[in-house]
């Protein structure tokens, strides 16, 4: 890097360039993945989501209810 008067201000190494490119690529990738994920979530209806998770939620709820009884017996 050179200033207006032609004096050397600093050196940009290939490592610096690679770091910046990786950071920007990661940001873009995360943004694209999140957009796709959000589209998929909003595409499904609430009823479908509940139907898919109802069994597991019921099992977890019941097991949590009986957890305090474990210490009594």
N, CA, C and O atoms as a Tripos MOL2 file, in Angstrom:
@<TRIPOS>MOLECULE
protein
  292   291    73     0     0
PROTEIN
NO_CHARGES

@<TRIPOS>ATOM
      1 N           0.8450   -1.1730    0.0000 N.3       1 UNK1
      2 CA          0.0000    0.0000    0.0000 C.3       1 UNK1
      3 C           0.8920    1.2380    0.0000 C.2       1 UNK1
      4 O           1.9370    1.2660    0.6500 O.2       1 UNK1
      5 N           0.4680    2.2450   -0.7280 N.am      2 UNK2
      6 CA          1.2410    3.4820   -0.8610 C.3       2 UNK2
      7 C           0.2970    4.6450   -0.6110 C.2       2 UNK2
      8 O          -0.8590    4.6160   -1.0320 O.2       2 UNK2
      9 N           0.7960    5.6790    0.0830 N.am      3 UNK3
     10 CA         -0.0340    6.8620    0.3070 C.3       3 UNK3
     11 C           0.0400    7.7930   -0.9040 C.2       3 UNK3
     12 O           0.6390    7.4510   -1.9240 O.2       3 UNK3
     13 N          -0.5760    8.9750   -0.7810 N.am      4 UNK4
     14 CA         -0.6400    9.9230   -1.9020 C.3       4 UNK4
     15 C           0.7390   10.4010   -2.3530 C.2       4 UNK4
     16 O           0.9260   10.7310   -3.5240 O.2       4 UNK4
     17 N           1.7010   10.4410   -1.4390 N.am      5 UNK5
     18 CA          3.0350   10.9490   -1.7520 C.3       5 UNK5
     19 C           3.9640    9.8550   -2.2610 C.2       5 UNK5
     20 O           5.1110   10.1290   -2.6120 O.2       5 UNK5
     21 N           3.4750    8.6100   -2.3050 N.am      6 UNK6
     22 CA          4.2930    7.5240   -2.8140 C.3       6 UNK6
     23 C           5.0900    6.7920   -1.7510 C.2       6 UNK6
     24 O           5.9000    5.9250   -2.0790 O.2       6 UNK6
     25 N           4.8800    7.1180   -0.4970 N.am      7 UNK7
     26 CA          5.5820    6.4270    0.5770 C.3       7 UNK7
     27 C           4.8690    5.1090    0.8990 C.2       7 UNK7
     28 O           3.6410    5.0240    0.8760 O.2       7 UNK7
     29 N           5.6680    4.0950    1.1960 N.am      8 UNK8
     30 CA          5.0940    2.7960    1.5430 C.3       8 UNK8
     31 C           4.3990    2.9050    2.8890 C.2       8 UNK8
     32 O           4.9900    3.3280    3.8830 O.2       8 UNK8
     33 N           3.1470    2.5180    2.8980 N.am      9 UNK9
     34 CA          2.3410    2.5940    4.1040 C.3       9 UNK9
     35 C           2.2370    1.2260    4.7810 C.2       9 UNK9
     36 O           2.1470    1.1440    6.0060 O.2       9 UNK9
     37 N           2.2480    0.1710    4.0010 N.am     10 UNK10
     38 CA          2.1330   -1.1750    4.5500 C.3      10 UNK10
     39 C           2.1710   -2.1930    3.4380 C.2      10 UNK10
     40 O           2.1510   -1.8470    2.2570 O.2      10 UNK10
     41 N           2.2250   -3.4450    3.8250 N.am     11 UNK11
     42 CA          2.2750   -4.5230    2.8550 C.3      11 UNK11
     43 C           1.0720   -5.4200    3.0720 C.2      11 UNK11
     44 O           0.7590   -5.7930    4.2020 O.2      11 UNK11
     45 N           0.4020   -5.7630    1.9850 N.am     12 UNK12
     46 CA         -0.7230   -6.6830    2.0460 C.3      12 UNK12
     47 C          -0.2000   -8.0360    1.5800 C.2      12 UNK12
     48 O           0.2060   -8.2050    0.4300 O.2      12 UNK12
     49 N          -0.2200   -8.9950    2.5010 N.am     13 UNK13
     50 CA          0.2630  -10.3280    2.1630 C.3      13 UNK13
     51 C          -0.8820  -11.1820    1.6490 C.2      13 UNK13
     52 O          -2.0530  -10.8340    1.8010 O.2      13 UNK13
     53 N          -0.5310  -12.2940    1.0460 N.am     14 UNK14
     54 CA         -1.5520  -13.2080    0.5370 C.3      14 UNK14
     55 C          -2.3880  -13.7800    1.6790 C.2      14 UNK14
     56 O          -3.5690  -14.0700    1.4930 O.2      14 UNK14
     57 N          -1.7870  -13.9430    2.8550 N.am     15 UNK15
     58 CA         -2.5310  -14.4230    4.0210 C.3      15 UNK15
     59 C          -3.6540  -13.4630    4.3950 C.2      15 UNK15
     60 O          -4.7590  -13.8840    4.7380 O.2      15 UNK15
     61 N          -3.3540  -12.1560    4.3230 N.am     16 UNK16
     62 CA         -4.3750  -11.1570    4.6240 C.3      16 UNK16
     63 C          -5.5280  -11.2510    3.6320 C.2      16 UNK16
     64 O          -6.6950  -11.1800    4.0160 O.2      16 UNK16
     65 N          -5.1960  -11.4070    2.3720 N.am     17 UNK17
     66 CA         -6.2270  -11.4950    1.3320 C.3      17 UNK17
     67 C          -7.0680  -12.7530    1.5280 C.2      17 UNK17
     68 O          -8.2930  -12.7020    1.4260 O.2      17 UNK17
     69 N          -6.4240  -13.8720    1.8060 N.am     18 UNK18
     70 CA         -7.1370  -15.1330    2.0070 C.3      18 UNK18
     71 C          -8.0640  -15.0300    3.2130 C.2      18 UNK18
     72 O          -9.1970  -15.5080    3.1570 O.2      18 UNK18
     73 N          -7.6090  -14.4250    4.2920 N.am     19 UNK19
     74 CA         -8.4470  -14.2660    5.4860 C.3      19 UNK19
     75 C          -9.7090  -13.4680    5.1800 C.2      19 UNK19
     76 O         -10.8060  -13.8500    5.5880 O.2      19 UNK19
     77 N          -9.5530  -12.3730    4.4720 N.am     20 UNK20
     78 CA        -10.6990  -11.5200    4.1410 C.3      20 UNK20
     79 C         -11.6640  -12.2600    3.2160 C.2      20 UNK20
     80 O         -12.8780  -12.2050    3.4110 O.2      20 UNK20
     81 N         -11.1350  -12.9430    2.2240 N.am     21 UNK21
     82 CA        -11.9900  -13.6840    1.2920 C.3      21 UNK21
     83 C         -12.7370  -14.7950    2.0220 C.2      21 UNK21
     84 O         -13.9240  -15.0070    1.7720 O.2      21 UNK21
     85 N         -12.0630  -15.5040    2.9190 N.am     22 UNK22
     86 CA        -12.7270  -16.5630    3.6840 C.3      22 UNK22
     87 C         -13.8410  -16.0000    4.5620 C.2      22 UNK22
     88 O         -14.9310  -16.5670    4.6280 O.2      22 UNK22
     89 N         -13.5670  -14.8920    5.2310 N.am     23 UNK23
     90 CA        -14.5900  -14.2740    6.0840 C.3      23 UNK23
     91 C         -15.8210  -13.8900    5.2730 C.2      23 UNK23
     92 O         -16.9500  -14.1730    5.6740 O.2      23 UNK23
     93 N         -15.5990  -13.2490    4.1380 N.am     24 UNK24
     94 CA        -16.7220  -12.8110    3.3110 C.3      24 UNK24
     95 C         -17.4860  -14.0030    2.7380 C.2      24 UNK24
     96 O         -18.7160  -13.9880    2.6890 O.2      24 UNK24
     97 N         -16.7640  -15.0300    2.3070 N.am     25 UNK25
     98 CA        -17.4260  -16.2240    1.7680 C.3      25 UNK25
     99 C         -18.2560  -16.9040    2.8440 C.2      25 UNK25
    100 O         -19.3540  -17.3870    2.5670 O.2      25 UNK25
    101 N         -17.7440  -16.9480    4.0660 N.am     26 UNK26
    102 CA        -18.4810  -17.5510    5.1700 C.3      26 UNK26
    103 C         -19.7540  -16.7710    5.4560 C.2      26 UNK26
    104 O         -20.8060  -17.3650    5.6910 O.2      26 UNK26
    105 N         -19.6700  -15.4500    5.4410 N.am     27 UNK27
    106 CA        -20.8640  -14.6220    5.6700 C.3      27 UNK27
    107 C         -21.9100  -14.8880    4.6030 C.2      27 UNK27
    108 O         -23.0910  -15.0470    4.9110 O.2      27 UNK27
    109 N         -21.4790  -14.9350    3.3480 N.am     28 UNK28
    110 CA        -22.4100  -15.1690    2.2430 C.3      28 UNK28
    111 C         -23.0340  -16.5520    2.3770 C.2      28 UNK28
    112 O         -24.2410  -16.7090    2.1920 O.2      28 UNK28
    113 N         -22.2200  -17.5560    2.6970 N.am     29 UNK29
    114 CA        -22.7130  -18.9210    2.8330 C.3      29 UNK29
    115 C         -23.7490  -19.0040    3.9620 C.2      29 UNK29
    116 O         -24.8110  -19.6020    3.7860 O.2      29 UNK29
    117 N         -23.4450  -18.4110    5.1100 N.am     30 UNK30
    118 CA        -24.3780  -18.4460    6.2370 C.3      30 UNK30
    119 C         -25.6890  -17.7630    5.8770 C.2      30 UNK30
    120 O         -26.7630  -18.2420    6.2410 O.2      30 UNK30
    121 N         -25.6050  -16.6500    5.1670 N.am     31 UNK31
    122 CA        -26.8090  -15.9300    4.7630 C.3      31 UNK31
    123 C         -27.6610  -16.7920    3.8510 C.2      31 UNK31
    124 O         -28.8740  -16.8810    4.0390 O.2      31 UNK31
    125 N         -27.0410  -17.4300    2.8650 N.am     32 UNK32
    126 CA        -27.7830  -18.2880    1.9230 C.3      32 UNK32
    127 C         -28.4130  -19.4790    2.6310 C.2      32 UNK32
    128 O         -29.5570  -19.8360    2.3460 O.2      32 UNK32
    129 N         -27.6840  -20.0920    3.5420 N.am     33 UNK33
    130 CA        -28.2110  -21.2490    4.2670 C.3      33 UNK33
    131 C         -29.3950  -20.8340    5.1240 C.2      33 UNK33
    132 O         -30.4110  -21.5300    5.1610 O.2      33 UNK33
    133 N         -29.2730  -19.7090    5.8110 N.am     34 UNK34
    134 CA        -30.3700  -19.2420    6.6650 C.3      34 UNK34
    135 C         -31.6020  -18.8990    5.8320 C.2      34 UNK34
    136 O         -32.7260  -19.1850    6.2450 O.2      34 UNK34
    137 N         -31.4010  -18.2880    4.6590 N.am     35 UNK35
    138 CA        -32.5400  -17.9680    3.7980 C.3      35 UNK35
    139 C         -33.2550  -19.2390    3.3680 C.2      35 UNK35
    140 O         -34.4840  -19.3050    3.4050 O.2      35 UNK35
    141 N         -32.4920  -20.2520    2.9600 N.am     36 UNK36
    142 CA        -33.0920  -21.5140    2.5290 C.3      36 UNK36
    143 C         -33.8240  -22.1890    3.6860 C.2      36 UNK36
    144 O         -34.9180  -22.7240    3.5040 O.2      36 UNK36
    145 N         -33.2250  -22.1650    4.8660 N.am     37 UNK37
    146 CA        -33.8430  -22.7760    6.0330 C.3      37 UNK37
    147 C         -35.1420  -22.0760    6.4020 C.2      37 UNK37
    148 O         -36.1430  -22.7300    6.6950 O.2      37 UNK37
    149 N         -35.1280  -20.7650    6.3890 N.am     38 UNK38
    150 CA        -36.3300  -20.0080    6.7400 C.3      38 UNK38
    151 C         -37.4360  -20.2440    5.7070 C.2      38 UNK38
    152 O         -38.6070  -20.3550    6.0710 O.2      38 UNK38
    153 N         -37.0740  -20.3220    4.4320 N.am     39 UNK39
    154 CA        -38.0610  -20.6080    3.3970 C.3      39 UNK39
    155 C         -38.7060  -21.9720    3.6450 C.2      39 UNK39
    156 O         -39.9190  -22.1310    3.5100 O.2      39 UNK39
    157 N         -37.8850  -22.9440    4.0060 N.am     40 UNK40
    158 CA        -38.3930  -24.2950    4.2540 C.3      40 UNK40
    159 C         -39.3060  -24.3180    5.4740 C.2      40 UNK40
    160 O         -40.3440  -24.9800    5.4610 O.2      40 UNK40
    161 N         -38.9280  -23.6000    6.5250 N.am     41 UNK41
    162 CA        -39.7450  -23.5700    7.7420 C.3      41 UNK41
    163 C         -41.0910  -22.9210    7.4670 C.2      41 UNK41
    164 O         -42.1290  -23.4420    7.8750 O.2      41 UNK41
    165 N         -41.0800  -21.7860    6.7750 N.am     42 UNK42
    166 CA        -42.3330  -21.0820    6.5320 C.3      42 UNK42
    167 C         -43.1920  -21.7690    5.4850 C.2      42 UNK42
    168 O         -44.4000  -21.5400    5.4150 O.2      42 UNK42
    169 N         -42.5620  -22.6170    4.6670 N.am     43 UNK43
    170 CA        -43.3190  -23.3550    3.6580 C.3      43 UNK43
    171 C         -44.2070  -24.4050    4.3200 C.2      43 UNK43
    172 O         -45.3380  -24.6290    3.8900 O.2      43 UNK43
    173 N         -43.6920  -25.0420    5.3610 N.am     44 UNK44
    174 CA        -44.4800  -26.0470    6.0920 C.3      44 UNK44
    175 C         -45.5520  -25.3550    6.9060 C.2      44 UNK44
    176 O         -45.3590  -24.2510    7.4140 O.2      44 UNK44
    177 N         -46.6510  -26.0060    7.0170 N.am     45 UNK45
    178 CA        -47.7300  -25.4490    7.8220 C.3      45 UNK45
    179 C         -47.5120  -25.7980    9.2840 C.2      45 UNK45
    180 O         -46.8210  -26.7630    9.6090 O.2      45 UNK45
    181 N         -48.0990  -25.0140   10.1490 N.am     46 UNK46
    182 CA        -47.9820  -25.2280   11.5850 C.3      46 UNK46
    183 C         -48.5230  -26.6030   11.9640 C.2      46 UNK46
    184 O         -47.9250  -27.3050   12.7800 O.2      46 UNK46
    185 N         -49.6270  -26.9810   11.3870 N.am     47 UNK47
    186 CA        -50.2490  -28.2630   11.6980 C.3      47 UNK47
    187 C         -49.3120  -29.4290   11.3630 C.2      47 UNK47
    188 O         -49.2170  -30.3920   12.1240 O.2      47 UNK47
    189 N         -48.6310  -29.3370   10.2340 N.am     48 UNK48
    190 CA        -47.6940  -30.3860    9.8390 C.3      48 UNK48
    191 C         -46.5280  -30.4620   10.8160 C.2      48 UNK48
    192 O         -46.0850  -31.5520   11.1760 O.2      48 UNK48
    193 N         -46.0360  -29.3170   11.2390 N.am     49 UNK49
    194 CA        -44.9250  -29.2840   12.1780 C.3      49 UNK49
    195 C         -45.3320  -29.9050   13.5120 C.2      49 UNK49
    196 O         -44.5640  -30.6640   14.1050 O.2      49 UNK49
    197 N         -46.5250  -29.5880   13.9810 N.am     50 UNK50
    198 CA        -47.0100  -30.1390   15.2550 C.3      50 UNK50
    199 C         -47.1840  -31.6440   15.1290 C.2      50 UNK50
    200 O         -46.8240  -32.3890   16.0400 O.2      50 UNK50
    201 N         -47.7330  -32.0960   14.0080 N.am     51 UNK51
    202 CA        -47.9500  -33.5290   13.8040 C.3      51 UNK51
    203 C         -46.6270  -34.2920   13.8180 C.2      51 UNK51
    204 O         -46.5540  -35.4000   14.3490 O.2      51 UNK51
    205 N         -45.5990  -33.7120   13.2450 N.am     52 UNK52
    206 CA        -44.2930  -34.3710   13.2070 C.3      52 UNK52
    207 C         -43.6570  -34.4500   14.5880 C.2      52 UNK52
    208 O         -42.9200  -35.3920   14.8810 O.2      52 UNK52
    209 N         -43.9360  -33.4730   15.4300 N.am     53 UNK53
    210 CA        -43.2540  -33.3940   16.7210 C.3      53 UNK53
    211 C         -44.1150  -33.8300   17.9050 C.2      53 UNK53
    212 O         -43.6080  -33.9400   19.0210 O.2      53 UNK53
    213 N         -45.3780  -34.0740   17.6890 N.am     54 UNK54
    214 CA        -46.2980  -34.3490   18.7950 C.3      54 UNK54
    215 C         -45.8930  -35.5770   19.5970 C.2      54 UNK54
    216 O         -45.9500  -35.5500   20.8270 O.2      54 UNK54
    217 N         -45.4900  -36.6340   18.9400 N.am     55 UNK55
    218 CA        -45.1080  -37.8560   19.6510 C.3      55 UNK55
    219 C         -43.9500  -37.6300   20.6000 C.2      55 UNK55
    220 O         -44.0090  -38.0000   21.7730 O.2      55 UNK55
    221 N         -42.9000  -37.0220   20.0850 N.am     56 UNK56
    222 CA        -41.7200  -36.7680   20.9240 C.3      56 UNK56
    223 C         -42.0320  -35.7910   22.0470 C.2      56 UNK56
    224 O         -41.5670  -35.9650   23.1740 O.2      56 UNK56
    225 N         -42.8120  -34.7730   21.7440 N.am     57 UNK57
    226 CA        -43.1650  -33.8090   22.7870 C.3      57 UNK57
    227 C         -43.9730  -34.4730   23.8930 C.2      57 UNK57
    228 O         -43.7840  -34.1630   25.0690 O.2      57 UNK57
    229 N         -44.8710  -35.3840   23.5280 N.am     58 UNK58
    230 CA        -45.6600  -36.0970   24.5260 C.3      58 UNK58
    231 C         -44.7750  -36.9730   25.3950 C.2      58 UNK58
    232 O         -44.9100  -36.9790   26.6190 O.2      58 UNK58
    233 N         -43.8670  -37.7150   24.7660 N.am     59 UNK59
    234 CA        -42.9490  -38.5750   25.5210 C.3      59 UNK59
    235 C         -42.1010  -37.7520   26.4860 C.2      59 UNK59
    236 O         -41.9460  -38.1180   27.6510 O.2      59 UNK59
    237 N         -41.5630  -36.6590   26.0070 N.am     60 UNK60
    238 CA        -40.7270  -35.8060   26.8670 C.3      60 UNK60
    239 C         -41.5370  -35.1970   28.0070 C.2      60 UNK60
    240 O         -41.0550  -35.1110   29.1370 O.2      60 UNK60
    241 N         -42.7640  -34.7760   27.7150 N.am     61 UNK61
    242 CA        -43.6180  -34.1850   28.7440 C.3      61 UNK61
    243 C         -43.9320  -35.1990   29.8440 C.2      61 UNK61
    244 O         -43.8330  -34.8930   31.0320 O.2      61 UNK61
    245 N         -44.3120  -36.4150   29.4290 N.am     62 UNK62
    246 CA        -44.6440  -37.4420   30.4250 C.3      62 UNK62
    247 C         -43.4180  -37.8480   31.2340 C.2      62 UNK62
    248 O         -43.5160  -38.0280   32.4480 O.2      62 UNK62
    249 N         -42.2780  -37.9940   30.5910 N.am     63 UNK63
    250 CA        -41.0720  -38.3800   31.3310 C.3      63 UNK63
    251 C         -40.6640  -37.2900   32.3110 C.2      63 UNK63
    252 O         -40.1330  -37.5830   33.3830 O.2      63 UNK63
    253 N         -40.9070  -36.0430   31.9530 N.am     64 UNK64
    254 CA        -40.5980  -34.9490   32.8770 C.3      64 UNK64
    255 C         -41.5500  -34.9590   34.0650 C.2      64 UNK64
    256 O         -41.1590  -34.6220   35.1820 O.2      64 UNK64
    257 N         -42.7890  -35.3430   33.8250 N.am     65 UNK65
    258 CA        -43.7550  -35.4040   34.9290 C.3      65 UNK65
    259 C         -43.3650  -36.4620   35.9510 C.2      65 UNK65
    260 O         -43.5460  -36.2570   37.1510 O.2      65 UNK65
    261 N         -42.8320  -37.5920   35.4920 N.am     66 UNK66
    262 CA        -42.4900  -38.6860   36.3870 C.3      66 UNK66
    263 C         -41.0750  -38.5790   36.9600 C.2      66 UNK66
    264 O         -40.6980  -39.3920   37.8040 O.2      66 UNK66
    265 N         -40.3100  -37.6260   36.5350 N.am     67 UNK67
    266 CA        -38.9390  -37.4710   37.0470 C.3      67 UNK67
    267 C         -38.8990  -37.2240   38.5500 C.2      67 UNK67
    268 O         -38.0840  -37.8550   39.2230 O.2      67 UNK67
    269 N         -39.7340  -36.3360   39.1300 N.am     68 UNK68
    270 CA        -39.6780  -36.1310   40.5840 C.3      68 UNK68
    271 C         -40.0390  -37.3890   41.3790 C.2      68 UNK68
    272 O         -39.5790  -37.5570   42.5090 O.2      68 UNK68
    273 N         -40.8570  -38.2720   40.8010 N.am     69 UNK69
    274 CA        -41.2600  -39.4950   41.5110 C.3      69 UNK69
    275 C         -40.1050  -40.4700   41.6470 C.2      69 UNK69
    276 O         -40.1190  -41.3350   42.5240 O.2      69 UNK69
    277 N         -39.1280  -40.3400   40.8060 N.am     70 UNK70
    278 CA        -37.9670  -41.2570   40.8380 C.3      70 UNK70
    279 C         -37.2350  -41.1590   42.1810 C.2      70 UNK70
    280 O         -36.7620  -42.1700   42.7010 O.2      70 UNK70
    281 N         -37.1400  -39.9650   42.7400 N.am     71 UNK71
    282 CA        -36.4420  -39.7780   44.0050 C.3      71 UNK71
    283 C         -37.2240  -40.2850   45.2130 C.2      71 UNK71
    284 O         -36.6370  -40.5600   46.2590 O.2      71 UNK71
    285 N         -38.5240  -40.4090   45.0790 N.am     72 UNK72
    286 CA        -39.3630  -40.8350   46.1880 C.3      72 UNK72
    287 C         -39.2570  -42.3380   46.4120 C.2      72 UNK72
    288 O         -39.2160  -42.7920   47.5560 O.2      72 UNK72
    289 N         -39.2130  -43.1120   45.3340 N.am     73 UNK73
    290 CA        -39.2130  -44.5650   45.4470 C.3      73 UNK73
    291 C         -37.8470  -45.1000   45.5600 C.2      73 UNK73
    292 O         -37.6650  -46.3130   45.6630 O.2      73 UNK73
@<TRIPOS>BOND
     1     1     2 1
     2     2     3 1
     3     3     4 2
     4     3     5 am
     5     5     6 1
     6     6     7 1
     7     7     8 2
     8     7     9 am
     9     9    10 1
    10    10    11 1
    11    11    12 2
    12    11    13 am
    13    13    14 1
    14    14    15 1
    15    15    16 2
    16    15    17 am
    17    17    18 1
    18    18    19 1
    19    19    20 2
    20    19    21 am
    21    21    22 1
    22    22    23 1
    23    23    24 2
    24    23    25 am
    25    25    26 1
    26    26    27 1
    27    27    28 2
    28    27    29 am
    29    29    30 1
    30    30    31 1
    31    31    32 2
    32    31    33 am
    33    33    34 1
    34    34    35 1
    35    35    36 2
    36    35    37 am
    37    37    38 1
    38    38    39 1
    39    39    40 2
    40    39    41 am
    41    41    42 1
    42    42    43 1
    43    43    44 2
    44    43    45 am
    45    45    46 1
    46    46    47 1
    47    47    48 2
    48    47    49 am
    49    49    50 1
    50    50    51 1
    51    51    52 2
    52    51    53 am
    53    53    54 1
    54    54    55 1
    55    55    56 2
    56    55    57 am
    57    57    58 1
    58    58    59 1
    59    59    60 2
    60    59    61 am
    61    61    62 1
    62    62    63 1
    63    63    64 2
    64    63    65 am
    65    65    66 1
    66    66    67 1
    67    67    68 2
    68    67    69 am
    69    69    70 1
    70    70    71 1
    71    71    72 2
    72    71    73 am
    73    73    74 1
    74    74    75 1
    75    75    76 2
    76    75    77 am
    77    77    78 1
    78    78    79 1
    79    79    80 2
    80    79    81 am
    81    81    82 1
    82    82    83 1
    83    83    84 2
    84    83    85 am
    85    85    86 1
    86    86    87 1
    87    87    88 2
    88    87    89 am
    89    89    90 1
    90    90    91 1
    91    91    92 2
    92    91    93 am
    93    93    94 1
    94    94    95 1
    95    95    96 2
    96    95    97 am
    97    97    98 1
    98    98    99 1
    99    99   100 2
   100    99   101 am
   101   101   102 1
   102   102   103 1
   103   103   104 2
   104   103   105 am
   105   105   106 1
   106   106   107 1
   107   107   108 2
   108   107   109 am
   109   109   110 1
   110   110   111 1
   111   111   112 2
   112   111   113 am
   113   113   114 1
   114   114   115 1
   115   115   116 2
   116   115   117 am
   117   117   118 1
   118   118   119 1
   119   119   120 2
   120   119   121 am
   121   121   122 1
   122   122   123 1
   123   123   124 2
   124   123   125 am
   125   125   126 1
   126   126   127 1
   127   127   128 2
   128   127   129 am
   129   129   130 1
   130   130   131 1
   131   131   132 2
   132   131   133 am
   133   133   134 1
   134   134   135 1
   135   135   136 2
   136   135   137 am
   137   137   138 1
   138   138   139 1
   139   139   140 2
   140   139   141 am
   141   141   142 1
   142   142   143 1
   143   143   144 2
   144   143   145 am
   145   145   146 1
   146   146   147 1
   147   147   148 2
   148   147   149 am
   149   149   150 1
   150   150   151 1
   151   151   152 2
   152   151   153 am
   153   153   154 1
   154   154   155 1
   155   155   156 2
   156   155   157 am
   157   157   158 1
   158   158   159 1
   159   159   160 2
   160   159   161 am
   161   161   162 1
   162   162   163 1
   163   163   164 2
   164   163   165 am
   165   165   166 1
   166   166   167 1
   167   167   168 2
   168   167   169 am
   169   169   170 1
   170   170   171 1
   171   171   172 2
   172   171   173 am
   173   173   174 1
   174   174   175 1
   175   175   176 2
   176   175   177 am
   177   177   178 1
   178   178   179 1
   179   179   180 2
   180   179   181 am
   181   181   182 1
   182   182   183 1
   183   183   184 2
   184   183   185 am
   185   185   186 1
   186   186   187 1
   187   187   188 2
   188   187   189 am
   189   189   190 1
   190   190   191 1
   191   191   192 2
   192   191   193 am
   193   193   194 1
   194   194   195 1
   195   195   196 2
   196   195   197 am
   197   197   198 1
   198   198   199 1
   199   199   200 2
   200   199   201 am
   201   201   202 1
   202   202   203 1
   203   203   204 2
   204   203   205 am
   205   205   206 1
   206   206   207 1
   207   207   208 2
   208   207   209 am
   209   209   210 1
   210   210   211 1
   211   211   212 2
   212   211   213 am
   213   213   214 1
   214   214   215 1
   215   215   216 2
   216   215   217 am
   217   217   218 1
   218   218   219 1
   219   219   220 2
   220   219   221 am
   221   221   222 1
   222   222   223 1
   223   223   224 2
   224   223   225 am
   225   225   226 1
   226   226   227 1
   227   227   228 2
   228   227   229 am
   229   229   230 1
   230   230   231 1
   231   231   232 2
   232   231   233 am
   233   233   234 1
   234   234   235 1
   235   235   236 2
   236   235   237 am
   237   237   238 1
   238   238   239 1
   239   239   240 2
   240   239   241 am
   241   241   242 1
   242   242   243 1
   243   243   244 2
   244   243   245 am
   245   245   246 1
   246   246   247 1
   247   247   248 2
   248   247   249 am
   249   249   250 1
   250   250   251 1
   251   251   252 2
   252   251   253 am
   253   253   254 1
   254   254   255 1
   255   255   256 2
   256   255   257 am
   257   257   258 1
   258   258   259 1
   259   259   260 2
   260   259   261 am
   261   261   262 1
   262   262   263 1
   263   263   264 2
   264   263   265 am
   265   265   266 1
   266   266   267 1
   267   267   268 2
   268   267   269 am
   269   269   270 1
   270   270   271 1
   271   271   272 2
   272   271   273 am
   273   273   274 1
   274   274   275 1
   275   275   276 2
   276   275   277 am
   277   277   278 1
   278   278   279 1
   279   279   280 2
   280   279   281 am
   281   281   282 1
   282   282   283 1
   283   283   284 2
   284   283   285 am
   285   285   286 1
   286   286   287 1
   287   287   288 2
   288   287   289 am
   289   289   290 1
   290   290   291 1
   291   291   292 2
@<TRIPOS>SUBSTRUCTURE
     1 UNK1         2 RESIDUE 1 A UNK
     2 UNK2         6 RESIDUE 1 A UNK
     3 UNK3        10 RESIDUE 1 A UNK
     4 UNK4        14 RESIDUE 1 A UNK
     5 UNK5        18 RESIDUE 1 A UNK
     6 UNK6        22 RESIDUE 1 A UNK
     7 UNK7        26 RESIDUE 1 A UNK
     8 UNK8        30 RESIDUE 1 A UNK
     9 UNK9        34 RESIDUE 1 A UNK
    10 UNK10       38 RESIDUE 1 A UNK
    11 UNK11       42 RESIDUE 1 A UNK
    12 UNK12       46 RESIDUE 1 A UNK
    13 UNK13       50 RESIDUE 1 A UNK
    14 UNK14       54 RESIDUE 1 A UNK
    15 UNK15       58 RESIDUE 1 A UNK
    16 UNK16       62 RESIDUE 1 A UNK
    17 UNK17       66 RESIDUE 1 A UNK
    18 UNK18       70 RESIDUE 1 A UNK
    19 UNK19       74 RESIDUE 1 A UNK
    20 UNK20       78 RESIDUE 1 A UNK
    21 UNK21       82 RESIDUE 1 A UNK
    22 UNK22       86 RESIDUE 1 A UNK
    23 UNK23       90 RESIDUE 1 A UNK
    24 UNK24       94 RESIDUE 1 A UNK
    25 UNK25       98 RESIDUE 1 A UNK
    26 UNK26      102 RESIDUE 1 A UNK
    27 UNK27      106 RESIDUE 1 A UNK
    28 UNK28      110 RESIDUE 1 A UNK
    29 UNK29      114 RESIDUE 1 A UNK
    30 UNK30      118 RESIDUE 1 A UNK
    31 UNK31      122 RESIDUE 1 A UNK
    32 UNK32      126 RESIDUE 1 A UNK
    33 UNK33      130 RESIDUE 1 A UNK
    34 UNK34      134 RESIDUE 1 A UNK
    35 UNK35      138 RESIDUE 1 A UNK
    36 UNK36      142 RESIDUE 1 A UNK
    37 UNK37      146 RESIDUE 1 A UNK
    38 UNK38      150 RESIDUE 1 A UNK
    39 UNK39      154 RESIDUE 1 A UNK
    40 UNK40      158 RESIDUE 1 A UNK
    41 UNK41      162 RESIDUE 1 A UNK
    42 UNK42      166 RESIDUE 1 A UNK
    43 UNK43      170 RESIDUE 1 A UNK
    44 UNK44      174 RESIDUE 1 A UNK
    45 UNK45      178 RESIDUE 1 A UNK
    46 UNK46      182 RESIDUE 1 A UNK
    47 UNK47      186 RESIDUE 1 A UNK
    48 UNK48      190 RESIDUE 1 A UNK
    49 UNK49      194 RESIDUE 1 A UNK
    50 UNK50      198 RESIDUE 1 A UNK
    51 UNK51      202 RESIDUE 1 A UNK
    52 UNK52      206 RESIDUE 1 A UNK
    53 UNK53      210 RESIDUE 1 A UNK
    54 UNK54      214 RESIDUE 1 A UNK
    55 UNK55      218 RESIDUE 1 A UNK
    56 UNK56      222 RESIDUE 1 A UNK
    57 UNK57      226 RESIDUE 1 A UNK
    58 UNK58      230 RESIDUE 1 A UNK
    59 UNK59      234 RESIDUE 1 A UNK
    60 UNK60      238 RESIDUE 1 A UNK
    61 UNK61      242 RESIDUE 1 A UNK
    62 UNK62      246 RESIDUE 1 A UNK
    63 UNK63      250 RESIDUE 1 A UNK
    64 UNK64      254 RESIDUE 1 A UNK
    65 UNK65      258 RESIDUE 1 A UNK
    66 UNK66      262 RESIDUE 1 A UNK
    67 UNK67      266 RESIDUE 1 A UNK
    68 UNK68      270 RESIDUE 1 A UNK
    69 UNK69      274 RESIDUE 1 A UNK
    70 UNK70      278 RESIDUE 1 A UNK
    71 UNK71      282 RESIDUE 1 A UNK
    72 UNK72      286 RESIDUE 1 A UNK
    73 UNK73      290 RESIDUE 1 A UNK
